[in-house]
Amino acid sequence: MKIYLISDLIFFIMLGSGLMALLLNFILFRILKLSHIEQYNRMGKPSLLFISSLKMFNSTGRFLFMREHKALGNNKLSMISDIIMVLIIFNFIGFISWFALIFYQAP
């Protein structure tokens, strides 16, 4: 199997997992907005459209990686948060691998 096929495969896997993470983030923010309004307000009312603000990005990252969702006692929210965290780590490793393969196959 040639390297450019492997890099294409990694790209499409990352694209699919990135889209899945976006969908799960939408569900996560929806659950927070409907069931845990205090936490939602503490995070700065996050949404997919305005996640580009650094404060909102930090609050969402802290919520996921510091496992603040465990204190809320919502099993569905915890499961979605754990899956998003795994997808973020997977995409980070995939991006580094894809970047390395692109430079490896450069002439």
The first five atom37 places (N, CA, C, CB, O) and aatype in JSON, in Angstrom:
{
  "aatype": [12, 11, 9, 18, 10, 9, 15, 3, 10, 9, 13, 13, 9, 12, 10, 7, 15, 7, 10, 12, 0, 10, 10, 10, 2, 13, 9, 10, 13, 1, 9, 10, 11, 10, 15, 8, 9, 6, 5, 18, 2, 1, 12, 7, 11, 14, 15, 10, 10, 13, 9, 15, 15, 10, 11, 12, 13, 2, 15, 16, 7, 1, 13, 10, 13, 12, 1, 6, 8, 11, 0, 10, 7, 2, 2, 11, 10, 15, 12, 9, 15, 3, 9, 9, 12, 19, 10, 9, 9, 13, 2, 13, 9, 7, 13, 9, 15, 17, 13, 0, 10, 9, 13, 18, 5, 0, 14],
  "atom_mask": [
    [1, 1, 1, 1, 1],
    [1, 1, 1, 1, 1],
    [1, 1, 1, 1, 1],
    [1, 1, 1, 1, 1],
    [1, 1, 1, 1, 1],
    [1, 1, 1, 1, 1],
    [1, 1, 1, 1, 1],
    [1, 1, 1, 1, 1],
    [1, 1, 1, 1, 1],
    [1, 1, 1, 1, 1],
    [1, 1, 1, 1, 1],
    [1, 1, 1, 1, 1],
    [1, 1, 1, 1, 1],
    [1, 1, 1, 1, 1],
    [1, 1, 1, 1, 1],
    [1, 1, 1, 0, 1],
    [1, 1, 1, 1, 1],
    [1, 1, 1, 0, 1],
    [1, 1, 1, 1, 1],
    [1, 1, 1, 1, 1],
    [1, 1, 1, 1, 1],
    [1, 1, 1, 1, 1],
    [1, 1, 1, 1, 1],
    [1, 1, 1, 1, 1],
    [1, 1, 1, 1, 1],
    [1, 1, 1, 1, 1],
    [1, 1, 1, 1, 1],
    [1, 1, 1, 1, 1],
    [1, 1, 1, 1, 1],
    [1, 1, 1, 1, 1],
    [1, 1, 1, 1, 1],
    [1, 1, 1, 1, 1],
    [1, 1, 1, 1, 1],
    [1, 1, 1, 1, 1],
    [1, 1, 1, 1, 1],
    [1, 1, 1, 1, 1],
    [1, 1, 1, 1, 1],
    [1, 1, 1, 1, 1],
    [1, 1, 1, 1, 1],
    [1, 1, 1, 1, 1],
    [1, 1, 1, 1, 1],
    [1, 1, 1, 1, 1],
    [1, 1, 1, 1, 1],
    [1, 1, 1, 0, 1],
    [1, 1, 1, 1, 1],
    [1, 1, 1, 1, 1],
    [1, 1, 1, 1, 1],
    [1, 1, 1, 1, 1],
    [1, 1, 1, 1, 1],
    [1, 1, 1, 1, 1],
    [1, 1, 1, 1, 1],
    [1, 1, 1, 1, 1],
    [1, 1, 1, 1, 1],
    [1, 1, 1, 1, 1],
    [1, 1, 1, 1, 1],
    [1, 1, 1, 1, 1],
    [1, 1, 1, 1, 1],
    [1, 1, 1, 1, 1],
    [1, 1, 1, 1, 1],
    [1, 1, 1, 1, 1],
    [1, 1, 1, 0, 1],
    [1, 1, 1, 1, 1],
    [1, 1, 1, 1, 1],
    [1, 1, 1, 1, 1],
    [1, 1, 1, 1, 1],
    [1, 1, 1, 1, 1],
    [1, 1, 1, 1, 1],
    [1, 1, 1, 1, 1],
    [1, 1, 1, 1, 1],
    [1, 1, 1, 1, 1],
    [1, 1, 1, 1, 1],
    [1, 1, 1, 1, 1],
    [1, 1, 1, 0, 1],
    [1, 1, 1, 1, 1],
    [1, 1, 1, 1, 1],
    [1, 1, 1, 1, 1],
    [1, 1, 1, 1, 1],
    [1, 1, 1, 1, 1],
    [1, 1, 1, 1, 1],
    [1, 1, 1, 1, 1],
    [1, 1, 1, 1, 1],
    [1, 1, 1, 1, 1],
    [1, 1, 1, 1, 1],
    [1, 1, 1, 1, 1],
    [1, 1, 1, 1, 1],
    [1, 1, 1, 1, 1],
    [1, 1, 1, 1, 1],
    [1, 1, 1, 1, 1],
    [1, 1, 1, 1, 1],
    [1, 1, 1, 1, 1],
    [1, 1, 1, 1, 1],
    [1, 1, 1, 1, 1],
    [1, 1, 1, 1, 1],
    [1, 1, 1, 0, 1],
    [1, 1, 1, 1, 1],
    [1, 1, 1, 1, 1],
    [1, 1, 1, 1, 1],
    [1, 1, 1, 1, 1],
    [1, 1, 1, 1, 1],
    [1, 1, 1, 1, 1],
    [1, 1, 1, 1, 1],
    [1, 1, 1, 1, 1],
    [1, 1, 1, 1, 1],
    [1, 1, 1, 1, 1],
    [1, 1, 1, 1, 1],
    [1, 1, 1, 1, 1],
    [1, 1, 1, 1, 1]
  ],
  "atom_positions": [
    [[0.85, -1.17, 0.0], [0.0, 0.0, 0.0], [0.9, 1.24, 0.0], [-0.97, 0.0, 1.23], [1.82, 1.34, 0.8]],
    [[0.63, 2.15, -0.88], [1.46, 3.34, -0.99], [1.13, 4.33, 0.12], [1.28, 4.0, -2.35], [0.04, 4.32, 0.69]],
    [[2.09, 5.16, 0.4], [1.95, 6.1, 1.52], [0.84, 7.11, 1.26], [3.26, 6.84, 1.75], [0.14, 7.49, 2.2]],
    [[0.64, 7.55, 0.02], [-0.42, 8.54, -0.22], [-1.79, 7.93, 0.03], [-0.33, 9.09, -1.65], [-2.72, 8.66, 0.38]],
    [[-1.95, 6.63, -0.15], [-3.23, 6.0, 0.18], [-3.44, 5.98, 1.69], [-3.29, 4.56, -0.38], [-4.56, 6.17, 2.17]],
    [[-2.37, 5.75, 2.43], [-2.48, 5.75, 3.89], [-2.81, 7.15, 4.39], [-1.17, 5.25, 4.54], [-3.64, 7.31, 5.29]],
    [[-2.18, 8.17, 3.81], [-2.47, 9.53, 4.24], [-3.9, 9.93, 3.89], [-1.48, 10.52, 3.6], [-4.55, 10.63, 4.67]],
    [[-4.4, 9.49, 2.75], [-5.8, 9.76, 2.4], [-6.75, 9.05, 3.37], [-6.1, 9.31, 0.96], [-7.76, 9.62, 3.78]],
    [[-6.41, 7.83, 3.73], [-7.25, 7.08, 4.67], [-7.27, 7.78, 6.03], [-6.73, 5.64, 4.82], [-8.34, 7.92, 6.63]],
    [[-6.12, 8.2, 6.52], [-6.07, 8.92, 7.79], [-6.89, 10.2, 7.72], [-4.6, 9.24, 8.17], [-7.61, 10.54, 8.66]],
    [[-6.79, 10.92, 6.6], [-7.54, 12.16, 6.44], [-9.04, 11.91, 6.54], [-7.21, 12.81, 5.11], [-9.74, 12.63, 7.25]],
    [[-9.55, 10.91, 5.83], [-10.99, 10.67, 5.83], [-11.48, 10.11, 7.17], [-11.36, 9.71, 4.72], [-12.61, 10.39, 7.57]],
    [[-10.66, 9.35, 7.85], [-11.03, 8.89, 9.19], [-11.1, 10.08, 10.14], [-10.01, 7.83, 9.72], [-12.02, 10.18, 10.95]],
    [[-10.11, 10.98, 10.04], [-10.13, 12.18, 10.89], [-11.32, 13.09, 10.57], [-8.84, 12.96, 10.72], [-11.92, 13.67, 11.47]],
    [[-11.64, 13.2, 9.3], [-12.79, 14.01, 8.9], [-14.08, 13.44, 9.51], [-12.9, 14.08, 7.37], [-14.9, 14.19, 10.04]],
    [[-14.25, 12.13, 9.41], [-15.44, 11.5, 9.98], [-15.51, 11.64, 11.49], [0.0, 0.0, 0.0], [-16.58, 11.91, 12.04]],
    [[-14.39, 11.45, 12.16], [-14.4, 11.57, 13.62], [-14.58, 13.02, 14.05], [-13.11, 10.99, 14.23], [-15.17, 13.29, 15.09]],
    [[-14.07, 13.96, 13.26], [-14.29, 15.38, 13.55], [-15.75, 15.77, 13.43], [0.0, 0.0, 0.0], [-16.27, 16.51, 14.26]],
    [[-16.41, 15.27, 12.39], [-17.84, 15.54, 12.23], [-18.65, 14.9, 13.35], [-18.34, 15.02, 10.87], [-19.63, 15.48, 13.83]],
    [[-18.23, 13.7, 13.78], [-18.91, 13.03, 14.89], [-18.72, 13.84, 16.18], [-18.37, 11.58, 15.06], [-19.66, 13.96, 16.97]],
    [[-17.52, 14.38, 16.39], [-17.27, 15.2, 17.58], [-18.13, 16.46, 17.56], [-15.78, 15.58, 17.68], [-18.64, 16.87, 18.6]],
    [[-18.3, 17.07, 16.39], [-19.17, 18.25, 16.3], [-20.62, 17.92, 16.64], [-19.09, 18.85, 14.89], [-21.28, 18.66, 17.36]],
    [[-21.1, 16.8, 16.13], [-22.47, 16.38, 16.44], [-22.63, 16.11, 17.94], [-22.84, 15.13, 15.63], [-23.62, 16.51, 18.54]],
    [[-21.65, 15.42, 18.52], [-21.73, 15.13, 19.95], [-21.6, 16.4, 20.8], [-20.64, 14.13, 20.35], [-22.22, 16.5, 21.85]],
    [[-20.81, 17.37, 20.34], [-20.74, 18.65, 21.05], [-22.08, 19.36, 21.01], [-19.66, 19.54, 20.44], [-22.5, 19.96, 22.0]],
    [[-22.76, 19.31, 19.87], [-24.09, 19.9, 19.77], [-25.04, 19.25, 20.79], [-24.65, 19.76, 18.33], [-25.78, 19.94, 21.48]],
    [[-25.0, 17.92, 20.87], [-25.86, 17.2, 21.82], [-25.47, 17.55, 23.25], [-25.75, 15.67, 21.6], [-26.34, 17.75, 24.1]],
    [[-24.17, 17.63, 23.52], [-23.68, 17.98, 24.86], [-24.18, 19.35, 25.28], [-22.15, 17.93, 24.91], [-24.69, 19.52, 26.39]],
    [[-24.03, 20.34, 24.4], [-24.47, 21.7, 24.73], [-25.99, 21.75, 24.91], [-24.04, 22.68, 23.65], [-26.49, 22.51, 25.75]],
    [[-26.71, 20.97, 24.14], [-28.17, 20.93, 24.25], [-28.59, 20.35, 25.61], [-28.78, 20.1, 23.1], [-29.49, 20.88, 26.27]],
    [[-27.94, 19.25, 26.02], [-28.26, 18.65, 27.33], [-27.93, 19.63, 28.45], [-27.48, 17.33, 27.53], [-28.7, 19.79, 29.39]],
    [[-26.77, 20.28, 28.34], [-26.41, 21.26, 29.37], [-27.41, 22.4, 29.43], [-25.01, 21.82, 29.11], [-27.79, 22.84, 30.52]],
    [[-27.84, 22.87, 28.28], [-28.79, 24.0, 28.23], [-30.14, 23.62, 28.82], [-28.97, 24.49, 26.79], [-30.78, 24.44, 29.49]],
    [[-30.59, 22.4, 28.58], [-31.92, 21.98, 29.05], [-31.93, 21.44, 30.47], [-32.47, 20.94, 28.13], [-32.88, 21.68, 31.21]],
    [[-30.87, 20.71, 30.86], [-30.9, 20.02, 32.15], [-30.01, 20.64, 33.22], [-30.49, 18.6, 31.95], [-30.31, 20.52, 34.4]],
    [[-28.95, 21.28, 32.83], [-27.98, 21.81, 33.8], [-27.66, 23.26, 33.44], [-26.67, 20.94, 33.82], [-26.54, 23.59, 33.03]],
    [[-28.64, 24.11, 33.6], [-28.53, 25.5, 33.15], [-27.45, 26.27, 33.91], [-29.86, 26.21, 33.32], [-26.82, 27.16, 33.34]],
    [[-27.2, 25.92, 35.2], [-26.16, 26.61, 35.96], [-24.78, 26.36, 35.35], [-26.19, 26.16, 37.43], [-23.99, 27.28, 35.18]],
    [[-24.51, 25.1, 35.04], [-23.22, 24.74, 34.42], [-23.11, 25.36, 33.03], [-23.05, 23.2, 34.33], [-22.04, 25.83, 32.64]],
    [[-24.2, 25.36, 32.31], [-24.23, 25.96, 30.97], [-23.88, 27.46, 31.04], [-25.62, 25.77, 30.32], [-23.11, 27.96, 30.22]],
    [[-24.45, 28.16, 32.01], [-24.16, 29.58, 32.18], [-22.73, 29.8, 32.66], [-25.14, 30.21, 33.16], [-22.07, 30.75, 32.23]],
    [[-22.23, 28.92, 33.55], [-20.86, 29.02, 34.03], [-19.84, 28.86, 32.91], [-20.6, 27.98, 35.1], [-18.76, 29.46, 32.94]],
    [[-20.2, 28.04, 31.91], [-19.31, 27.82, 30.77], [-19.4, 28.95, 29.75], [-19.64, 26.49, 30.1], [-18.66, 28.94, 28.76]],
    [[-20.28, 29.9, 29.96], [-20.4, 31.03, 29.04], [-21.38, 30.79, 27.91], [0.0, 0.0, 0.0], [-21.23, 31.36, 26.83]],
    [[-22.37, 29.96, 28.14], [-23.39, 29.62, 27.14], [-22.76, 29.18, 25.81], [-24.33, 30.84, 26.89], [-22.9, 29.86, 24.79]],
    [[-22.05, 28.05, 25.84], [-21.34, 27.6, 24.63], [-22.29, 27.19, 23.51], [-20.43, 26.43, 24.97], [-23.4, 26.72, 23.74]],
    [[-21.82, 27.37, 22.28], [-22.54, 26.91, 21.1], [-21.52, 26.58, 20.03], [-23.57, 27.99, 20.59], [-20.36, 26.99, 20.13]],
    [[-21.93, 25.85, 19.03], [-21.0, 25.48, 17.96], [-20.62, 26.67, 17.1], [-21.6, 24.4, 17.1], [-19.53, 26.71, 16.54]],
    [[-21.51, 27.64, 16.98], [-21.23, 28.79, 16.13], [-20.23, 29.75, 16.74], [-22.51, 29.52, 15.83], [-19.46, 30.39, 16.02]],
    [[-20.23, 29.86, 18.07], [-19.39, 30.85, 18.73], [-18.31, 30.22, 19.6], [-20.24, 31.77, 19.58], [-17.86, 30.84, 20.57]],
    [[-17.89, 28.99, 19.27], [-16.87, 28.32, 20.07], [-15.48, 28.87, 19.76], [-16.91, 26.81, 19.83], [-14.5, 28.44, 20.37]],
    [[-15.39, 29.8, 18.83], [-14.1, 30.35, 18.46], [-13.55, 31.28, 19.53], [-14.2, 31.07, 17.15], [-12.36, 31.62, 19.49]],
    [[-14.37, 31.71, 20.48], [-13.83, 32.57, 21.53], [-12.96, 31.72, 22.46], [-14.98, 33.25, 22.33], [-13.3, 30.59, 22.79]],
    [[-11.85, 32.29, 22.87], [-10.88, 31.57, 23.68], [-11.45, 31.19, 25.04], [-9.62, 32.39, 23.86], [-11.16, 30.11, 25.55]],
    [[-12.25, 32.06, 25.63], [-12.85, 31.77, 26.93], [-13.78, 30.56, 26.84], [-13.63, 32.99, 27.45], [-13.75, 29.68, 27.7]],
    [[-14.59, 30.52, 25.8], [-15.52, 29.4, 25.64], [-14.78, 28.11, 25.32], [-16.54, 29.71, 24.53], [-15.15, 27.04, 25.81]],
    [[-13.73, 28.2, 24.52], [-12.92, 27.03, 24.2], [-12.27, 26.47, 25.47], [-11.84, 27.39, 23.16], [-12.25, 25.26, 25.68]],
    [[-11.74, 27.36, 26.32], [-11.12, 26.93, 27.57], [-12.13, 26.32, 28.53], [-10.43, 28.09, 28.24], [-11.84, 25.32, 29.17]],
    [[-13.31, 26.91, 28.63], [-14.31, 26.39, 29.56], [-14.83, 25.03, 29.1], [-15.48, 27.37, 29.7], [-15.09, 24.15, 29.92]],
    [[-14.99, 24.85, 27.78], [-15.43, 23.55, 27.26], [-14.34, 22.51, 27.45], [-15.82, 23.66, 25.77], [-14.63, 21.37, 27.83]],
    [[-13.09, 22.87, 27.19], [-11.98, 21.95, 27.4], [-11.83, 21.55, 28.85], [0.0, 0.0, 0.0], [-11.59, 20.38, 29.16]],
    [[-11.97, 22.52, 29.75], [-11.89, 22.22, 31.18], [-13.03, 21.3, 31.6], [-11.92, 23.52, 32.01], [-12.83, 20.37, 32.39]],
    [[-14.22, 21.55, 31.07], [-15.38, 20.71, 31.39], [-15.12, 19.26, 30.97], [-16.64, 21.24, 30.7], [-15.49, 18.33, 31.68]],
    [[-14.5, 19.08, 29.8], [-14.25, 17.73, 29.3], [-13.05, 17.07, 29.99], [-14.02, 17.76, 27.81], [-13.17, 15.95, 30.49]],
    [[-11.91, 17.75, 30.02], [-10.67, 17.12, 30.47], [-10.5, 17.12, 31.98], [-9.51, 17.8, 29.85], [-9.78, 16.28, 32.51]],
    [[-11.14, 18.04, 32.68], [-11.1, 18.02, 34.15], [-12.27, 17.21, 34.7], [-11.12, 19.46, 34.72], [-12.45, 17.09, 35.91]],
    [[-13.06, 16.66, 33.8], [-14.17, 15.76, 34.1], [-15.19, 16.4, 35.06], [-13.63, 14.48, 34.71], [-15.69, 15.75, 35.98]],
    [[-15.49, 17.67, 34.8], [-16.48, 18.37, 35.6], [-17.88, 17.8, 35.43], [-16.49, 19.84, 35.25], [-18.77, 18.03, 36.25]],
    [[-18.08, 17.05, 34.36], [-19.4, 16.47, 34.1], [-19.76, 15.39, 35.1], [-19.45, 15.9, 32.7], [-20.94, 15.09, 35.28]],
    [[-18.78, 14.79, 35.76], [-19.06, 13.73, 36.74], [-19.84, 14.27, 37.93], [-17.75, 13.08, 37.22], [-20.66, 13.56, 38.51]],
    [[-19.59, 15.52, 38.31], [-20.27, 16.11, 39.46], [-21.76, 16.36, 39.21], [-19.59, 17.41, 39.85], [-22.53, 16.54, 40.15]],
    [[-22.16, 16.39, 37.94], [-23.56, 16.67, 37.61], [-24.46, 15.45, 37.79], [-23.67, 17.17, 36.19], [-25.67, 15.59, 37.92]],
    [[-23.87, 14.25, 37.79], [-24.65, 13.04, 38.03], [-25.51, 12.6, 36.87], [0.0, 0.0, 0.0], [-26.47, 11.86, 37.07]],
    [[-25.21, 13.03, 35.67], [-25.98, 12.65, 34.49], [-25.15, 11.66, 33.67], [-26.36, 13.91, 33.63], [-24.14, 12.04, 33.08]],
    [[-25.57, 10.4, 33.65], [-24.79, 9.35, 32.98], [-24.68, 9.58, 31.48], [-25.41, 8.0, 33.24], [-23.62, 9.33, 30.89]],
    [[-25.75, 10.04, 30.86], [-25.71, 10.3, 29.41], [-24.72, 11.41, 29.09], [-27.12, 10.67, 28.88], [-23.96, 11.32, 28.13]],
    [[-24.74, 12.45, 29.89], [-23.82, 13.57, 29.71], [-22.38, 13.12, 29.9], [-24.16, 14.71, 30.68], [-21.49, 13.53, 29.16]],
    [[-22.13, 12.28, 30.9], [-20.78, 11.77, 31.15], [-20.3, 10.89, 30.0], [-20.74, 10.98, 32.45], [-19.14, 10.98, 29.6]],
    [[-21.18, 10.05, 29.46], [-20.8, 9.18, 28.36], [-20.46, 10.01, 27.11], [-21.93, 8.19, 28.05], [-19.46, 9.75, 26.45]],
    [[-21.28, 11.0, 26.8], [-21.02, 11.84, 25.63], [-19.73, 12.63, 25.82], [-22.21, 12.8, 25.39], [-18.94, 12.76, 24.89]],
    [[-19.51, 13.15, 27.02], [-18.29, 13.91, 27.3], [-17.04, 13.04, 27.16], [-18.35, 14.5, 28.69], [-16.03, 13.49, 26.62]],
    [[-17.11, 11.8, 27.65], [-15.97, 10.89, 27.53], [-15.68, 10.55, 26.07], [-16.23, 9.61, 28.32], [-14.52, 10.48, 25.67]],
    [[-16.72, 10.35, 25.27], [-16.53, 10.04, 23.85], [-15.92, 11.23, 23.13], [-17.88, 9.65, 23.19], [-15.02, 11.06, 22.3]],
    [[-16.39, 12.44, 23.44], [-15.82, 13.64, 22.81], [-14.35, 13.78, 23.17], [-16.6, 14.91, 23.24], [-13.53, 14.11, 22.32]],
    [[-14.01, 13.53, 24.43], [-12.62, 13.63, 24.86], [-11.73, 12.64, 24.11], [-12.52, 13.4, 26.36], [-10.63, 12.99, 23.69]],
    [[-12.21, 11.41, 23.94], [-11.45, 10.4, 23.19], [-11.3, 10.82, 21.72], [-12.14, 9.02, 23.28], [-10.23, 10.67, 21.14]],
    [[-12.36, 11.36, 21.13], [-12.29, 11.81, 19.74], [-11.31, 12.97, 19.56], [-13.67, 12.22, 19.25], [-10.61, 13.04, 18.55]],
    [[-11.26, 13.87, 20.53], [-10.3, 14.97, 20.45], [-8.88, 14.44, 20.49], [-10.53, 15.97, 21.6], [-8.04, 14.87, 19.69]],
    [[-8.6, 13.52, 21.39], [-7.26, 12.93, 21.48], [-6.95, 12.15, 20.2], [-7.14, 12.0, 22.71], [-5.84, 12.25, 19.68]],
    [[-7.91, 11.39, 19.7], [-7.72, 10.62, 18.48], [-7.42, 11.55, 17.29], [-8.97, 9.77, 18.19], [-6.53, 11.26, 16.49]],
    [[-8.16, 12.64, 17.18], [-7.92, 13.59, 16.09], [-6.57, 14.27, 16.21], [-9.01, 14.64, 16.05], [-5.91, 14.52, 15.2]],
    [[-6.14, 14.56, 17.42], [-4.83, 15.17, 17.62], [-3.72, 14.22, 17.16], [-4.62, 15.55, 19.1], [-2.81, 14.63, 16.43]],
    [[-3.79, 12.97, 17.58], [-2.79, 11.98, 17.16], [-2.89, 11.73, 15.65], [-2.98, 10.65, 17.93], [-1.86, 11.61, 14.99]],
    [[-4.09, 11.66, 15.12], [-4.27, 11.47, 13.69], [-3.72, 12.63, 12.88], [0.0, 0.0, 0.0], [-3.12, 12.42, 11.83]],
    [[-3.92, 13.85, 13.37], [-3.4, 15.01, 12.65], [-1.88, 15.0, 12.61], [-3.9, 16.3, 13.31], [-1.28, 15.29, 11.58]],
    [[-1.26, 14.67, 13.73], [0.21, 14.59, 13.76], [0.71, 13.5, 12.82], [0.71, 14.33, 15.21], [1.69, 13.7, 12.11]],
    [[0.04, 12.35, 12.81], [0.43, 11.26, 11.91], [0.25, 11.65, 10.45], [-0.39, 9.99, 12.21], [1.11, 11.38, 9.61]],
    [[-0.86, 12.29, 10.16], [-1.13, 12.72, 8.78], [-0.11, 13.74, 8.33], [-2.55, 13.3, 8.66], [0.4, 13.67, 7.21]],
    [[0.19, 14.69, 9.2], [1.19, 15.72, 8.9], [2.55, 15.08, 8.65], [1.29, 16.75, 10.04], [3.25, 15.47, 7.71]],
    [[2.94, 14.11, 9.47], [4.22, 13.43, 9.29], [4.26, 12.65, 7.99], [4.5, 12.5, 10.47], [5.28, 12.65, 7.31]],
    [[3.17, 11.98, 7.64], [3.13, 11.23, 6.37], [3.23, 12.15, 5.17], [1.85, 10.41, 6.28], [3.88, 11.81, 4.18]],
    [[2.6, 13.3, 5.24], [2.67, 14.25, 4.12], [4.12, 14.71, 3.92], [1.74, 15.47, 4.36], [4.6, 14.78, 2.79]],
    [[4.8, 15.03, 5.0], [6.19, 15.45, 4.87], [7.11, 14.3, 4.49], [6.66, 16.07, 6.15], [8.14, 14.52, 3.84]],
    [[6.76, 13.08, 4.88], [7.57, 11.92, 4.54], [7.51, 11.66, 3.03], [7.09, 10.68, 5.31], [8.52, 11.29, 2.42]],
    [[6.34, 11.85, 2.44], [6.21, 11.55, 1.01], [6.56, 12.74, 0.12], [4.79, 11.1, 0.7], [6.54, 12.62, -1.1]],
    [[6.89, 13.89, 0.72], [7.28, 15.06, -0.08], [8.62, 14.79, -0.77], [7.37, 16.34, 0.81], [9.52, 14.19, -0.17]],
    [[8.76, 15.22, -2.02], [10.01, 14.92, -2.75], [11.21, 15.66, -2.24], [9.84, 15.22, -4.19], [12.31, 15.49, -2.77]]
  ]
}
